[in-house]
Amino acid sequence: MPTPHDERPRVLIVDDEKFIRDILADFLGMEGYAVRTAEDGNAALTELRAQTYDIVISDLKMPRMGGIELLEQMSTAAPNALTVIMTGFGTVETAIDAMKRGAYDYILKPFKVEEVIHVVARGLEKQRLAAENIRLREALSLYKVSEAIQASLSLDEVLATVGDTALVELQGDFVVTWLDDGEGHYFERQRLTRAELSEANPDAKLGEVAPEAFLAHFKEGSTLLEHGSAAMRFFSTRPELPPQSLVAVPLKMKARILGWICVLSFTKTKRFDEGQRKVLSIVGSRAAAAIENARLYEDLQATFQQTIEGLAQAIDKMDRYTAGHSGRVAK
């Protein structure tokens, strides 16, 4: 039985026949998998909402909710899990249709247990390779983003790089960045919306985030990851599209909160995970230092300009022939 700290691959078997559930659970358990069972699609959804699974092996035809409907529901309940459909010879075409809808593979009944074990192992290997490729791409992207952030002394360029990274690398729909004004207050400095979301919902209002909710969280904790209705407490006005997932990180310099970056998903099939929270956290730590440097540079520029202007005015006053010359040149 899977536990919260069980790192074995998790498999959920869904079938209305107890004999099949027990046989597969016993053999897959002996192969080292953490296995749970469910008697139909409804019970499977309850299990999927309570626990994360790597693979779901589901019968095609079951009372209350069959394999096809379960597959459709899993796009939101467990979007990262692979689905294997079990079916009889007379419903092969339906099983192939299930693969077109997103199922990983299908198994014909009656089956050999060795065949099921092979399909599960192949599916887990596919997931491992896909996760490894994602990690490599994230590492390369993080390096490029970090270089771009650290090389810039423009606050606008830093924020644009961070916003673009959140939209592209995290596949977010909406990014909002808040910064402090130096007097203990925070204001919205930037917001970006994914083009496809804007085109599909041109009149939709995505709501306003609640700064006090973010500040309260960041003063007590670190990063933030919420899904579904749990994300609503971070909105001051209700969005017309229901939020599916929210990830946010503080921009900190030592103990001081410079602001925060919040990324939202309104796409049903897109939920942020721990890996993406870590990516945004790393980007946020680089961005915080760059934002501080950009502000210091802007202050230095302003001070330098004021000094030069003061020096020019002092020189003008020393000679009546040059009086007002600097002002006329500047004009």
C-alpha positions as CSV (number, residue, x, y, z in Angstrom):
1,M,0.0,0.0,0.0
2,P,1.5,3.4,-0.9
3,T,2.4,5.8,1.9
4,P,3.1,9.5,1.7
5,H,6.9,8.8,1.9
6,D,6.9,5.7,-0.3
7,E,9.2,6.4,-3.3
8,R,8.3,3.2,-5.2
9,P,6.5,3.7,-8.6
10,R,2.7,3.9,-7.9
11,V,0.2,1.8,-9.8
12,L,-3.6,2.1,-9.6
13,I,-5.6,-0.9,-10.9
14,V,-9.2,-0.2,-11.8
15,D,-11.5,-3.1,-12.6
16,D,-15.0,-4.2,-11.4
17,E,-13.7,-7.8,-11.1
18,K,-12.1,-8.4,-7.8
19,F,-10.2,-11.4,-9.0
20,I,-8.4,-9.4,-11.7
21,R,-7.6,-6.6,-9.3
22,D,-6.1,-9.0,-6.7
23,I,-4.1,-10.9,-9.2
24,L,-2.5,-7.8,-10.8
25,A,-1.9,-6.2,-7.4
26,D,-0.1,-9.3,-6.1
27,F,2.2,-9.7,-9.1
28,L,3.0,-6.0,-9.5
29,G,3.6,-5.8,-5.7
30,M,6.1,-8.6,-6.0
31,E,7.8,-6.6,-8.8
32,G,8.4,-3.8,-6.3
33,Y,5.5,-1.4,-7.2
34,A,3.3,0.3,-4.7
35,V,-0.2,-0.8,-5.8
36,R,-3.7,0.2,-4.9
37,T,-7.0,-0.9,-6.5
38,A,-10.4,0.6,-7.3
39,E,-13.6,-1.1,-8.4
40,D,-14.7,1.6,-11.0
41,G,-13.9,5.0,-12.4
42,N,-15.6,6.9,-9.6
43,A,-13.5,5.1,-6.9
44,A,-10.4,5.6,-9.0
45,L,-11.0,9.4,-9.2
46,T,-11.3,9.5,-5.4
47,E,-8.0,7.7,-5.1
48,L,-6.3,9.9,-7.7
49,R,-7.3,13.1,-5.9
50,A,-5.9,11.7,-2.6
51,Q,-2.6,10.3,-4.0
52,T,-0.2,10.7,-6.9
53,Y,0.1,7.7,-9.3
54,D,2.5,7.0,-12.1
55,I,0.4,4.5,-14.0
56,V,-3.3,3.7,-14.0
57,I,-4.4,0.3,-15.4
58,S,-8.1,0.5,-16.1
59,D,-10.7,-1.8,-17.6
60,L,-12.6,-0.3,-20.5
61,K,-16.2,-1.3,-19.4
62,M,-17.2,-0.8,-15.8
63,P,-20.5,0.2,-14.0
64,R,-20.9,3.9,-13.0
65,M,-17.8,5.1,-14.9
66,G,-15.9,3.2,-17.5
67,G,-12.3,3.5,-18.8
68,I,-13.0,6.2,-21.5
69,E,-14.8,8.6,-19.1
70,L,-12.1,8.0,-16.5
71,L,-9.4,8.8,-19.1
72,E,-11.2,12.1,-19.8
73,Q,-11.5,13.0,-16.1
74,M,-7.8,12.2,-15.5
75,S,-6.7,15.1,-17.7
76,T,-7.5,17.3,-14.6
77,A,-7.3,14.8,-11.8
78,A,-4.0,13.2,-12.7
79,P,-2.6,14.8,-15.9
80,N,0.9,13.3,-15.4
81,A,-0.2,9.7,-15.0
82,L,0.0,7.2,-17.8
83,T,-3.1,5.2,-18.6
84,V,-3.2,1.6,-19.8
85,I,-6.6,0.3,-21.0
86,M,-7.7,-3.4,-20.5
87,T,-10.2,-4.7,-23.0
88,G,-11.6,-7.8,-24.6
89,F,-11.1,-8.8,-28.3
90,G,-14.5,-7.4,-29.3
91,T,-13.6,-3.8,-28.2
92,V,-10.1,-3.3,-29.7
93,E,-11.3,-0.4,-31.8
94,T,-12.5,1.3,-28.7
95,A,-9.2,0.7,-27.0
96,I,-7.4,2.3,-30.0
97,D,-9.7,5.2,-29.8
98,A,-8.7,5.5,-26.1
99,M,-5.1,5.8,-27.2
100,K,-6.0,8.6,-29.6
101,R,-7.6,10.3,-26.6
102,G,-4.3,10.1,-24.6
103,A,-4.0,6.5,-23.2
104,Y,-0.5,5.1,-23.3
105,D,-1.3,1.5,-24.3
106,Y,-3.9,-1.2,-24.2
107,I,-3.9,-4.8,-23.0
108,L,-6.2,-7.5,-24.4
109,K,-8.1,-9.8,-22.1
110,P,-7.4,-12.6,-21.3
111,F,-3.8,-11.5,-20.7
112,K,-0.6,-12.9,-19.3
113,V,0.6,-11.2,-16.2
114,E,4.1,-11.0,-17.7
115,E,2.7,-8.8,-20.5
116,V,1.2,-6.4,-18.0
117,I,4.5,-6.2,-16.1
118,H,6.3,-5.5,-19.4
119,V,3.8,-2.7,-20.3
120,V,4.2,-1.1,-16.9
121,A,8.0,-1.2,-17.0
122,R,8.0,0.3,-20.5
123,G,5.7,3.1,-19.5
124,L,7.8,3.9,-16.4
125,E,10.9,4.0,-18.5
126,K,9.2,6.4,-20.9
127,Q,8.3,8.7,-18.0
128,R,11.8,8.5,-16.6
129,L,13.4,9.5,-19.9
130,A,10.8,12.3,-20.4
131,A,11.5,13.7,-16.9
132,E,15.2,13.5,-17.6
133,N,14.9,15.5,-20.8
134,I,12.8,18.1,-19.0
135,R,15.4,18.4,-16.3
136,L,18.2,18.9,-18.9
137,R,16.1,21.5,-20.7
138,E,15.3,23.3,-17.5
139,A,19.0,23.3,-16.5
140,L,20.0,24.8,-19.8
141,S,17.2,27.3,-19.7
142,L,18.1,28.3,-16.1
143,Y,21.7,28.9,-17.1
144,K,20.7,31.1,-20.1
145,V,18.1,33.0,-18.0
146,S,20.6,33.6,-15.1
147,E,23.2,34.9,-17.5
148,A,20.7,37.3,-19.1
149,I,19.4,38.5,-15.7
150,Q,22.9,39.1,-14.2
151,A,24.2,40.8,-17.4
152,S,21.5,43.5,-17.3
153,L,21.4,46.8,-15.3
154,S,18.0,47.7,-16.7
155,L,15.0,47.0,-14.4
156,D,12.7,46.7,-17.4
157,E,14.9,44.1,-19.1
158,V,15.2,42.1,-15.9
159,L,11.5,42.0,-15.4
160,A,10.9,41.2,-19.1
161,T,13.3,38.2,-18.9
162,V,11.6,36.9,-15.7
163,G,8.1,37.3,-17.2
164,D,9.0,35.6,-20.5
165,T,10.7,32.7,-18.6
166,A,7.6,32.2,-16.5
167,L,5.4,32.0,-19.5
168,V,7.6,29.8,-21.7
169,E,9.5,27.5,-19.3
170,L,6.7,27.1,-16.8
171,Q,4.0,27.1,-19.5
172,G,2.0,29.6,-17.5
173,D,-1.0,31.6,-18.7
174,F,-0.6,34.7,-16.6
175,V,2.4,36.4,-14.8
176,V,2.2,39.3,-12.4
177,T,5.2,40.9,-10.6
178,W,4.8,43.2,-7.6
179,L,7.6,45.4,-6.2
180,D,8.0,47.6,-3.2
181,D,8.1,51.3,-3.5
182,G,10.8,51.8,-0.9
183,E,8.3,53.1,1.7
184,G,6.7,49.8,2.8
185,H,4.1,49.6,0.1
186,Y,3.8,47.3,-2.9
187,F,2.5,47.9,-6.4
188,E,2.0,45.9,-9.5
189,R,5.0,46.5,-11.7
190,Q,4.3,44.0,-14.6
191,R,1.7,41.6,-15.9
192,L,1.9,39.3,-18.9
193,T,-0.7,37.1,-20.5
194,R,0.0,34.1,-22.8
195,A,-1.1,35.1,-26.3
196,E,-3.1,31.9,-26.9
197,L,-5.2,32.5,-23.7
198,S,-5.9,36.1,-24.7
199,E,-7.0,35.1,-28.2
200,A,-9.2,32.3,-26.9
201,N,-10.8,34.5,-24.1
202,P,-10.4,38.1,-25.4
203,D,-13.0,39.5,-22.9
204,A,-12.2,37.4,-19.9
205,K,-11.1,39.2,-16.7
206,L,-8.4,37.2,-15.0
207,G,-9.0,38.9,-11.6
208,E,-6.7,40.9,-9.3
209,V,-4.4,39.3,-6.9
210,A,-4.4,40.2,-3.2
211,P,-1.0,41.6,-2.1
212,E,-1.8,41.3,1.6
213,A,-2.3,37.5,1.2
214,F,1.0,37.1,-0.6
215,L,2.9,39.2,2.0
216,A,1.3,37.2,4.9
217,H,2.4,34.0,3.3
218,F,6.0,35.1,2.5
219,K,6.6,36.5,5.9
220,E,5.8,33.1,7.4
221,G,6.9,30.7,4.6
222,S,8.9,30.7,1.5
223,T,7.5,29.7,-1.9
224,L,3.9,29.0,-2.7
225,L,2.1,26.3,-4.7
226,E,-1.7,25.9,-4.8
227,H,-4.2,24.2,-7.0
228,G,-7.9,24.8,-7.8
229,S,-10.1,26.5,-5.3
230,A,-7.2,26.8,-2.8
231,A,-5.7,29.4,-5.0
232,M,-8.7,31.7,-4.7
233,R,-7.6,33.2,-1.3
234,F,-4.8,35.0,-3.2
235,F,-7.3,36.9,-5.4
236,S,-9.0,40.2,-4.4
237,T,-11.4,40.0,-7.3
238,R,-12.8,36.7,-8.6
239,P,-11.4,35.8,-12.1
240,E,-13.9,34.8,-14.8
241,L,-11.8,31.8,-15.7
242,P,-11.3,29.4,-12.7
243,P,-7.6,29.2,-11.7
244,Q,-6.2,25.6,-12.1
245,S,-2.8,26.2,-10.5
246,L,-0.8,29.0,-8.8
247,V,2.9,29.2,-8.1
248,A,4.6,32.3,-6.5
249,V,8.0,33.1,-5.1
250,P,9.3,36.1,-3.1
251,L,12.0,38.4,-4.3
252,K,14.2,38.7,-1.3
253,M,17.4,40.4,-0.4
254,K,18.4,38.9,3.0
255,A,15.3,39.4,5.2
256,R,13.8,42.2,3.0
257,I,11.0,41.4,0.6
258,L,11.5,43.4,-2.6
259,G,8.3,41.9,-4.1
260,W,7.2,38.6,-5.6
261,I,6.4,36.8,-8.9
262,C,3.1,35.0,-9.3
263,V,2.4,32.6,-12.2
264,L,-1.1,31.3,-12.9
265,S,-2.5,28.5,-15.0
266,F,-6.1,28.7,-16.2
267,T,-5.7,25.7,-18.5
268,K,-7.5,22.6,-17.2
269,T,-4.7,20.2,-18.2
270,K,-1.9,22.3,-16.7
271,R,-1.0,22.1,-13.0
272,F,2.4,23.3,-11.8
273,D,4.6,20.8,-9.9
274,E,7.4,21.0,-7.4
275,G,10.0,21.0,-10.2
276,Q,8.5,24.2,-11.7
277,R,8.3,25.8,-8.3
278,K,12.0,25.2,-7.8
279,V,12.7,26.6,-11.3
280,L,10.8,29.8,-10.5
281,S,12.5,30.0,-7.1
282,I,15.9,29.9,-8.6
283,V,14.9,32.5,-11.2
284,G,13.4,34.7,-8.4
285,S,16.6,34.6,-6.4
286,R,18.7,35.7,-9.4
287,A,16.1,38.4,-10.2
288,A,16.1,39.8,-6.7
289,A,19.8,40.5,-6.8
290,A,19.5,42.0,-10.4
291,I,16.5,44.2,-9.4
292,E,18.5,45.6,-6.4
293,N,21.5,46.2,-8.7
294,A,19.3,47.9,-11.4
295,R,17.8,50.2,-8.8
296,L,21.2,51.1,-7.4
297,Y,22.4,51.8,-10.9
298,E,19.4,54.0,-11.6
299,D,20.0,55.9,-8.4
300,L,23.6,56.3,-9.3
301,Q,22.7,57.7,-12.7
302,A,20.3,60.2,-11.2
303,T,22.9,61.3,-8.6
304,F,25.6,61.6,-11.3
305,Q,23.3,63.7,-13.5
306,Q,22.4,66.0,-10.6
307,T,26.1,66.4,-9.7
308,I,27.0,67.4,-13.2
309,E,24.1,69.8,-13.5
310,G,25.1,71.4,-10.2
311,L,28.8,71.7,-11.3
312,A,27.7,73.3,-14.6
313,Q,25.6,75.8,-12.8
314,A,28.4,76.7,-10.4
315,I,30.8,77.3,-13.3
316,D,28.2,79.5,-15.1
317,K,28.0,81.7,-12.0
318,M,31.8,82.2,-11.9
319,D,32.0,84.1,-15.2
320,R,29.3,86.5,-16.4
321,Y,30.2,85.7,-20.0
322,T,29.2,82.1,-19.6
323,A,26.2,82.7,-17.4
324,G,23.2,80.7,-18.6
325,H,25.3,78.9,-21.2
326,S,24.7,75.4,-19.8
327,G,20.9,76.0,-19.6
328,R,20.8,77.1,-23.2
329,V,22.8,74.1,-24.3
330,A,20.6,71.7,-22.4
331,K,17.5,73.4,-23.9
